[in-house]
Amino acid sequence: MKKITIAVLLALFCFLASFKSVKAQEFLCDVRVTAPTVEGTDRRVFEDLQRALYEFINNRKWTNVNFKMAERIEGTILITIKERVSSDEYKGSINLVLRRPIYKTAYNSNLLNYIDENFQFRYIEAQPLDFNSNSFTSNLTSVMAFYAYYFLGLEFDSFSLYGGDPFFQMAESIVNTAQSASETGWKAFDGNKNRYWLVENMTNPSYRPIRQFMYEYHRLGLDVMADKADEGRAKITQTLEYLQKIYKERPGLLWLQLVIDAKRDELINIYSKGSAQEKTRAVNILREIDPSNSTKYDALLRN
């Protein structure tokens, strides 16, 4: 009996040890598929697609990095199907939101809030979602994999300077393999707001100040504010000069606009608690790089 008890305890110990060593996948993303205007289609196909995409993003191992359960990257992927082109082909859009936790707070800061309007794909209920990084096999899985790597690039950039390089390179590789695809959103001439330009802005050395902003703003600014609010806010004010530099050189840059859109309300909240001198310096830059919202920034000077 004693031997059996010892054996059971040893087995339990090994199980618990192995359980503790299990590493989580990288993502904990909310994936939703809606088709409010598509009629005459069995809704089960959309429910099945939602489940399949949730598993594709959250259950797949995208990197060699070991994530703990609490470190998983949080975001939202909302697919709105607007048209059924054929029995198994659909058109729609994707709203992508990526959130980053801020050190010692319950607050999450948006790294990205973007709508991709160039989304056309084929899907049959219960179809396996295959992806090969070396070839283009499906627009559905290539788009999803592109944004998975793009999310990773942004997340890692916000914790270490240019830390997202390997993931942006993977996203760029997906863009390159998709150049022969019939679907839009992959090519430079498809427009000035698509997946090609998203990754080009992150891999072009000329736009490195944007990525310096992403690191210093989050890691040296927001992450510091719980303990040293004035020090963190001062660093954030310095990082605005990176955006100002890019604006002077490329005022229409896609990623510059996405950063401003993601951070506008957050910046207004940050400077609502700043000194008059700090507000003036920040507002002067923000009015320059985001002129259509000048009145929102001007209100800071009156508080």
C-alpha positions, 0 to 999 in steps of 0.5 A: 500500500505504501509503495502504491501511495508513493507511486501515486504521489510521484506521478502527481508531482510529475504531472504538476511539474509538467503543468507548471512548465507549460507555456501559453500560446502568444495570443488571447484575441477575441475573434468575431465574425458578423454578417448583418447584411448578408441574406440567404446564407446558413448562419452556421458557416459564419459561426464555424468560421469564427471558431476556426479563426479563433483557434487559428490565431490563439492556438497556433504557435507563432514564435519560439518565444515562451509566453506565460499565461498572463503575458498573452497578447490581447486584441480584437479581430472583428470581421464584418462580411458585407457581401456573398460573392459566390457560394463560398466567396465573401467580401468584407472588412476587418477591424483590428485592435491591439492592446498593451498592458501598462506596468503597475496599472489595470490600464491597456493602451491601444497600439493599433486600431485599424480597419482593413477594407480589402478583405475577400476570401473563400471559405467552406464550412469545416474547411481546415485553415492551412497556412504556409509562410513560404507560399500563398495558398489562401487569402483568408489564412494569409491575411490572418497570419499577416496580422498575427505577425504584425501584432507581434511586431508592434507588441515587441517594439513597445517593449524593446527598441526595434524588438519587432524586427523579426515579426515585421520581416515575417509579415513582409514575407507574407506580402511578398508571397501574395504579390501574385494573388488576385485579391486586393490589399497586397500591392503598392498600387492597390492604394495608399492604405493597405497591408503592403504599406503597413509593413513598408512603413515598419521596415523602411529605415527612413521611418525608424523615428516612428518605431523609436516613438513606439518604444520610448512612449510605452516603455519609458513613458507610460510604464513609468507613470504609475510610480513617477507620473511627472518623469513619465509624462516628460519622456512622452513629451520628448517622444512627440518630437519623433512624430514631428520629425516624420510629419515634416518629412512625410506628413501623409505617412500611413503609420503616422496617422494610425499612431495619432488616431490610436493615441489622441484621446490618451495624450489629451488625458495625459496632459490634462494633468500636466503643467502649463509649460508641458501642455504648451509644448505638447499642444504646439506639436500636436496641433502641427501633426494633427491639425484637424483636431487642433480644437481638442488640443487647444482645450487643454490650454484652458484647463 
